[in-house]
Amino acid sequence: MTNALTIIILAPLAGSVLLALVGRRLGERAIGLVASAAILVSASASFYVFFQQLLPLREDNRVIHEYLFTWIKVGAFRSDAALLLDPLSGVYILFITFVGFLIHVFATGYMRGEKGYWRFFTYLNLFMFMMLLLVLADNFLLMFVGWEGVGLCSYLLIGFYYEKTFAGDAAKKAFIVNRIGDFGFALGLMLLFWKAGTIFYFTDPVRGIQGAFNWAMTQPAESLALSAVFAGGMTTVAALLFVGAIGKSAQIPLFVWLPDAMAGPTPVSALIHAATMVTAGVYMVSRASSIFIHAPAAMLIIAVVGAATALFAATIGLAQWDIKKVLAYSTISQLGYMFLACGVGAFTAGIFHVFTHAFFKALLFLGSGSVIIALHHEQDMRRMGGLKKYLPITFWTMVCGWLAISGLPLLSGFFSKDEILFSAYASTQFGETTARVLWAAGAITAFLTAVYMTRMMTLTFFGDRRAGGSSHGHAAEAHAVPHESPWSMTAPLVILAIGAVVVGYFGVPEGLSGGKIPNYFEHLLRPSIASEAHTSAKAGDEAAVSHSLEWILTLISSAIAIIGILTGLRWFKRKPLWEPPKLLEEKYRVDEAYDATVVRPIKALSTGLLWKLVDVRVIDGAVNGVAKLAEAAGAALRHLQGGLARAYVAMVVLGALLIIGYFVTK
């Protein structure tokens, strides 16, 4: 199949364009078929090109390029519209298209009867195009196009219910907060071009381009001192790029948009906030590992921000009542885990957690959507309970996601979390004390994750039904008997549940097998990640860190998960409506702090200075002043046109005398 990469990105775009043009005139069945078929084509092409074209290549040369055209060429600056597939982007397109297809199928049932059905799938297909473009781009500028594109599509999807004020506010919040991070990304991109003279990832002799990563690998590692961040070198580039990742992947301090993004339809939450957009920051950092490994200060920042975000969001997730908000803060926490891995140099472990997270978090979001539909759009867990017997498929599939994200041994989340915790503990680049603190933060987060996910499952499915009134529907609906979702919604849940159980076996840590079974996932990604990145964590330290230590840490993390689950079951079965600390329930009042220190001062400045003074008095005053001057001049000159013929003759004579006088005196 020639031009397979082009097919992968253009199939969703074609679906989006077709639905935008004729979607209004199509029925729901046809709209769902077009949207899902477009993603199925993209997924089929992704699996074909990955397994039939990429994997057969020699391990050290697994790269496929598709050059489309030269997009911009000005002086020394060049950016092509070209696509690149290697093991890193290959793994991403596999789970993006596969999970994305299942979410599209689920959405055909979930969105049934909704106003704007065609518009929803138009946006959903467009989002898939932008995300695939981001991943398959072969240079930073084309990646930035996809980066901004997913930001735009998230704005459209989060604000899908635009008639509801809270949805519009959430969409604007997501858009604005992401722009803050994107500004840092843009500055980092410009600084990188200034330093390296190129924005392409790799050198390509055929096209005559140099690669920024090849340049980075020739540079010495910079100082670990945080002052290096402001020195204008490699560390500054890395730090600015990470600012973009902070915004897109909802890390401290730019995490506030993601919980509010739950205002969008639940399939949007599953797609954007589980399998695609929010993991773009992890992809970008891992893609640029050649730059980051030469900037240890930036790596330390990534590790600390990731660990802090993971722990911070986990404590908030423990106290939320909205089922989707629990999963939102869980996503923020899991993203922190991924950045913790990248910060200690274990990029493959971070990507592995992205991979497993795509399955169990998409499953949990879609499962919550099945619950919400069954309860007539009720999302408050205080009005749930006892749903196990009514929604058996939803329950048992969500059990798989719950246990996987909790890190129960032998499920997917167990393997990826264990690898991250081991990598943090074994890291030597920041010193033993820092490594132990990072590991402790990750371990505590793992315990809290098991507790709050158990709380969510207990409040939703166990105990007695607490239907005493609906916050969204009518009271009669609140007391109606819930029923299982249709096959279009339950079939994706079953497939994702299987994935949540088994995909972890693609990356079983070598230490758990005594080195007898290679870590296939790490082995696959190794050519795509800078080789020095492995020296800070597992791969480079295997000689120094025994497999027995990894077994000990694995047993500890397993005990943490099991104790967390048992603690949650024991506590919340007895006290399902236990009131958490108010500070946690109010999310540490971060939004209120931002509103007081940032939003209101900017509004006051905009109103008092920019609007009332600059706009009304200066700009409008200047425009109105010119108009009044013209009016006054016209009023004065109109007296010259009085309608008297002798006045006109006198003016002509006067003019003639002035002209004659001018020439005489000259």
C-alpha positions, 0 to 999 in steps of 0.5 A: 500500500503506497502512501499509507501514511497519507491515507491514515491522516486524510481518511478522518479529514474526508469524513469530517468534510463530507459530514460538514457538507451533507451531514444535515441531510443524513440520518443518524445511522448514515452519519454514524456509519460515515464517521466510524468508517473513516476511522476504520479506514485509518485504523486499517491503514495504521495496522497495515503499515505498522506490521507489514511495512515498518516491523519488517525493516532492520531494527536500526532503520525502522523509519518510513518517510512520505514527502508531500510537498515543501510547505515553507522555504524562506532563506535558511528556514524550511518546513515540509508537509511530510510524514514520518513513521517510526516505532514511537509514532507507530505505537501512537497511531495504533492505539489512537485509531483503534481506541478512537474507532471504538469511541466513535462506535460508542458515540453512535449510541450515546449521542442518539437523539441529540441535537447537532448529531452530525456536527458532533461527528464532524468535530470528532473526525476533524479531531482525529485528523489533527491528532494523527497529523501531530503524531506523524509530522516529521518536523516541529512546525507541522507538529505544531499545526496538529497541536493547535488543531487538537486545541481548536477541536477540543474547544468545539467538542467541549463546548458542544452543548453551547446553549448551556453557559457552563459548557461555553465557559469550559470550552473558553477556559480550555482554549485560553489555558492551552494558549498559555502553554502553546506560547511557550512551545512556540518560543521553544520552537523559535529558539531551537531553530535559532540554535540548530538551524532546523526544525526537522527531527532527523537528518534526511540526505535525500531531501538535503535537510539537517535534523535538530536531534542529530545536532542535539546529540553533538552538544555536551550536557548542560549544568543541572543548576536551575539557572541553566533554564534562563541561559538561552541554551539547550536547557531553555529550549527544553524548558520552553517545550515542556511549558507547551506540554504542561498546558496540553497535558494538564500539569501544574499549574495549567491543569485547571482546564481539564476537569471543567472539560467534562462539560462535553459529551462523555465520548469526548472525554474518553477520546480527548482526555484518555487516548489522544490530546492530553497525551500529546505532551508526553509524545512531544517530550519523548520525541524530543528526548535527544534534546531533553537528555542534554538538559538535566535541569529541565529533566528535573523540572519535568520529574518534580512537576510530574510527581507533584501533579500526580500526588496533588490530583490524586488527593482531589480525586478522592473527594469528588462526587461527579463520576466524570470529575473523579476520572478527570482528576485521575487522568491528570494524576496518571499524566503526572506519572508519565512525566515522572517517567520522562523526567527520570529518563525512562521515556519508554516506561512513560510511553508504555503507561500512555499505551495502557492508560489509553485502554483502561481510562477510555473504558472507565470514561465510556463505562461512566457514560453508560451509567449516565445514560442509564440514569438519564444523565445523572452524574452525581454518585450520591444519587447512584448505588446498587447498579451492579444488578441493572448494568451487568456488562457495564459493571464487569467491564468497568471492574477490569478498568478499575483494577487495571488503573489501581495497579492490581498485579497481572493487569495492564496498569500494574506493569506500566506503573511498576516500571515507572516506580522502579525507574524513579527509584533506580534513577541516579541523575539527581541523587539518591535522596531525590530519587527516593522522594520521587518514588515515594510520591509515586507510591503514595499516588498509587495508593490514593488511586486505588482508594478513590477508584474503589470509592467510585466503583463502590458508590456507583455499583454497590450498596443500595440504590440512592435515587432520591431525586435527580439533579438533571432530570425529572424525579420520575426518571430518577426512580425509573429502573436503569437498563443496560446500554445497547450493543453499540455501547457495550461492545466497545466496553467489552473490547476495551476491557480485554485490552485493559487486562492483556496489553500490559503483557507487551511490556513485562519488565525484564526484571520480573522474568530474571532477564529471560524474557525481553521487554518487547515494548522497550525493545521496540521503542529503543531506536526512537528514543535517544540512547543516553536516555536509558542510562539514567534509569533501568537500561543503563543501571541493570548491571548495578541494580539487581533483579532482586531489587526490582522484585522487592519494589514490585511486591511493594507496589503490588501490596500498595495496590491491594491494600488501597483497594481493600481500604476503599472497599472496607471504608466506603461500603460502610460509609458510602456518603462519607464527607471528605475534607472540604478543602479537597472537595473544593479542589484546594480552591485553585480556581478561586485563587486564579480568579482572584489573582489573575482573572479579575485583575485582568478584567479590571485592567481590560475594563478600566484601562483598555476599554474605557480609556484606550478604546473609548477615549483614545481610539474612539475619541480619535475616530470621532474627533476626525469625524467632527473635524470633517463635519465642522469643515463642511459646515464652514465651506458650505457657506461658499455655496450660497446660490448667489450668481454675483457671489460666484462672479466675485469669487472668480474675479478675486481668484483671477486677481490673486493669480495675476498678482502672483505672476506680477510679483514673481 
